[in-house]
Structures are given as structure tokens and as C-alpha cells.
Amino acid sequence: MNTMTFTDAADSVEALLKIESYQSGSSEVAAQVLLSAWNSYDFTLPVAELARLDADNYRHAIRVITLRYHGHEPHTVIKNGDKRFMALHDRWVHLKASSTEVAA
């Protein structure tokens, strides 16, 4: 994965999971990054929304996107990833794209 390690990627996944749990202005964007990298059929990431993140969290988002680009799903680089991403899904299920939005 070039200069990014799996430890870097795991740190970024953990950072975004922490942000999404805060219920702050960045929470929804952090959730969208994670969910879209995990299941882009059901969840989308409007790229312009990345501007709502501060510089550190933007870097974490890009790392998660890079992780996915290299064929790795974010839940696979953290402890209890399956369980934690199902809980993330349940918290943010209202962000799920409708089938017509995905097809458009």
C-alpha cells in the first residue's frame, strides 16, 4: 500500500469511528466515509462533504479511501471489525442510499 501501513489504516478507521460517535458536525461525514468504504452499494460519500472535516480527519478519510482502493475493507483492519461496523450501520442506517439514487 505504498507508504501507508495497515497500522496507519487501522488508526484512521479508529479515529473516524471515534469522530462518528461524538454527534458533532463531522460525525455524519466520518460515518459516510466508513460506511461507503465498507458497503458502497448501500452507502455513498458525497465528495464535497469531506470539506466538513478538519485537516487531521480529512487525512484519516483519505487513508480509509486508499485502504479500500487497495482492495481492503475497513472492518478487516480493526479488532472486532465486523461487530463494530454492524453497530455503525445500525446507528447510521438512515444514510442508506435508495436504489434509485445509487442507479442514477
N, C-alpha and C positions, 0 to 999 in steps of 0.2 A: 504494500500500500504506500509506496514511495516513502516519505519521511514520517508519516503518521503511523503510530503503532496501535495495536489492539488496546493497550493500556490507555493511550490518548483517547481512542474512540470510546472506551468504557467510561472514562472520566467525563467525556462530553455527554454521553447518554445520561449518566447520573446527574450531571449539572442541569440538564434540561428537565429531567424528572423532578428535581428539587424546585425549579422555577415554576413548573406547571402546577405544583401543589400549593403555591403561595396565594393563588387567586389575585394576582396582580395584573397589570396591563399586558405583561409579557407572557402570562400563563397560557393563554389560548394559542399564541404563536408557538411556544415551546411544545405544546401538545400536538399542534398540527405538524410540526417538523417530525416528531417522533412517530406519530400515527401514520403519516404519509410514507415514511421510510419503512415502516412495518407492514402496511397494507395500503398501497396507493390506489387500489381498486375502489376501496370504500372511503378513503380519506385523501383529501387534496391539500396542497400547500400553495396558497396564492403568494407568489414570489414577493410582491410588494409588501406583504405583511412582515417580511424579515426586517424591514426598516423600524419596526416597533421594538426590536431587541437592542440592548446596549452592545458595545463592541465585543465584550467577552462572550456574551451569549450568542451573538452572531457567529463568532468563531466556533462555538460549540455546535451550532446548527450546521455550519458548513462541514464540520468534521463528520456529523451524522449522515449528511447527504453524501459525502465522499465515501464513507463506510459502505453505504448502500450501492453507490456507483461501482464499487469493487466487489459487489455480489454478496455482501454480508448483511444480515438483518440485525437491527439494533438490539433486539432482545437476546441475541445469542452471545453478546459480549459482556453481559452483566449477570450477577448472581440472581437466581430466581426470576430470570427474564420473562419466561412465559407467563407466570403468575402476575408479575408486575405490569406487563403490557396488557393483559386481560383486564386488570383493575383500571389501568389508564383508559382503555377502550370504554369501560363502563362509565367512567367519570365524564368522558367527552363524547359519548355516543351521539349527542345532538349535533356534532360537527360532521357526521357521516354525510357524504355526498349522495344525492339521489341518483338513480341510474341514468336519468336524462342529463344531469349535469356532467357526469363522467363521459357520456357518449358525445356530448356537444363539442 
